């Protein structure tokens, strides 16, 4: 089983970036959960421990840094005020991929379909 991590977010556009990041993680087939202020209010002091348990079991926990101090491995991210939520999410995905926690490659095509796409791109002059 692949290890997880807690990604703590802070800065402008936090809720929107959290939503965009979770959406992309799920699209990529990762196991992901959010730990926002609503959830941490329910869990109280156990929220940090819950992050560690989830991450230990291969889940990428996306947390509001102001709401929880997670135990265990974590990646702290300050959202750049100039980034859109989608762009900020992609930057975080790149960091997770560099750490080997996710694979950014989607393999939606079978080999025959992939060959057809390559042929079309070559016919159009995009690749050789």
SULHURA-V389517 format. One record per residue. N is the residue number from 1. RES is the residue in one letter. OMEGA is omega in degrees with one decimal (999 if undefined). BURIAL is + if it has 9 or more other ideal C-beta (glycine too) atoms within 8 Angstrom, else -. Layout:
# SULHURA-V389517
n	res	omega	burial
N	RES	OMEGA	BURIAL
N	RES	OMEGA	BURIAL
This chain:
# SULHURA-V389517
n	res	omega	burial
1	X	179.4	-
2	X	178.2	-
3	X	174.6	+
4	X	-179.2	+
5	X	171.7	+
6	X	176.6	+
7	X	178.9	+
8	X	-178.4	+
9	X	172.6	+
10	X	178.5	+
11	X	-177.1	+
12	X	178.1	-
13	X	-175.7	+
14	X	-176.5	+
15	X	-179.2	-
16	X	178.4	-
17	X	177.8	+
18	X	180.0	+
19	X	-179.9	+
20	X	-179.5	+
21	X	179.2	+
22	X	178.4	+
23	X	-179.3	+
24	X	178.7	+
25	X	179.6	+
26	X	176.1	+
27	X	-179.6	-
28	X	177.1	+
29	X	178.8	-
30	X	172.7	+
31	X	-173.8	-
32	X	176.6	+
33	X	176.4	+
34	X	175.8	+
35	X	-177.8	+
36	X	-175.3	+
37	X	178.4	-
38	X	-179.1	-
39	X	-179.6	+
40	X	175.9	+
41	X	178.5	-
42	X	-176.1	-
43	X	-179.1	+
44	X	-177.0	-
45	X	-179.8	-
46	X	-177.2	-
47	X	179.0	+
48	X	177.2	+
49	X	178.3	+
50	X	176.8	+
51	X	-179.3	+
52	X	179.9	+
53	X	178.8	-
54	X	-178.8	+
55	X	179.0	+
56	X	-179.3	+
57	X	171.2	-
58	X	-178.9	+
59	X	171.3	+
60	X	-178.2	+
61	X	178.0	+
62	X	-170.5	+
63	X	172.6	+
64	X	-175.2	+
65	X	-179.8	+
66	X	-173.6	-
67	X	-174.4	+
68	X	170.5	+
69	X	-173.4	-
70	X	171.9	+
71	X	176.4	-
72	X	-177.5	+
73	X	178.8	-
74	X	175.6	+
75	X	-179.5	+
76	X	-177.4	-
77	X	172.1	+
78	X	-177.5	-
79	X	178.1	+
80	X	-178.5	-
81	X	179.2	-
82	X	-177.7	-
83	X	169.6	+
84	X	178.3	-
85	X	-179.7	+
86	X	179.7	-
87	X	177.7	-
88	X	178.6	+
89	X	179.3	+
90	X	177.4	+
91	X	178.8	+
92	X	177.2	+
93	X	177.3	+
94	X	178.7	+
95	X	179.4	+
96	X	177.8	+
97	X	177.5	+
98	X	178.4	-
99	X	180.0	-
100	X	-177.2	-
101	X	176.7	+
102	X	175.4	+
103	X	-178.2	-
104	X	-179.1	-
105	X	173.4	-
106	X	-179.4	-
107	X	-176.9	-
108	X	-176.3	-
109	X	170.6	-
110	X	-174.9	-
111	X	179.9	-
112	X	178.0	-
113	X	179.5	-
114	X	178.6	+
115	X	177.5	-
116	X	178.6	-
117	X	178.4	+
118	X	-179.6	+
119	X	179.0	-
120	X	179.1	-
121	X	177.6	+
122	X	179.0	+
123	X	179.3	-
124	X	177.7	-
125	X	-179.8	-
126	X	176.0	-
127	X	179.0	-
128	X	999	-
